[in-house]
């Protein structure tokens, strides 16, 4: 049996009977280099696109996590404020008036001192609520030794005292200060929660 013979397609026979390749060797090399460059460029483009996609995904994840943290912080802050609100309001409503009552006599003394420097022998007139008379009178008599005339005015709040010396007049109004502080605390919790 004769040997099997296959037909060769990449060569062509010339007139002299020799087989010569249809494509030159340099053209084959150039095609290989061009194919390599094209594959390299396509791979590079894919890598850049993948990296940009990763960066976009990372940015989106980071933004989502930061937003979640911001909500968590706001929730925690609101929870803390809601937790301390009753305590702060109770302190404002109960402790602040008591502190103001205790501070009334020293505050009146502080307001009276500049007036006393201008006084010759004229008495200082105090207009105050009868409930605080003993407290204020006791401290002023003990601290100054000045002649004092006390006028009771039941319509005045307990934290308000008027001082008169001739035509000069000064006012101490811890009731208003207490009310302003209480309103500010209530407003803070109303706005923040």
Secondary structure, DSSP 8 states (H G I E B T S, - for coil): --------SSEEE-TTS-EEESS-HHHHHHHHHHHHHHHHHHHHHHHHHHHHHHHHHHHHHHHHHHHHHHHHHHHHHHHHHHHHHHHHHHIIIIIHHHHHHHHHHHHHHHHHHHHHHH-SS--EEEEE-GGGHHHHHHHHHHHT---EEEEE-TTS-TTEEEEEETTEEEEEEHHHHHHHHHHHHHHHHHHH-
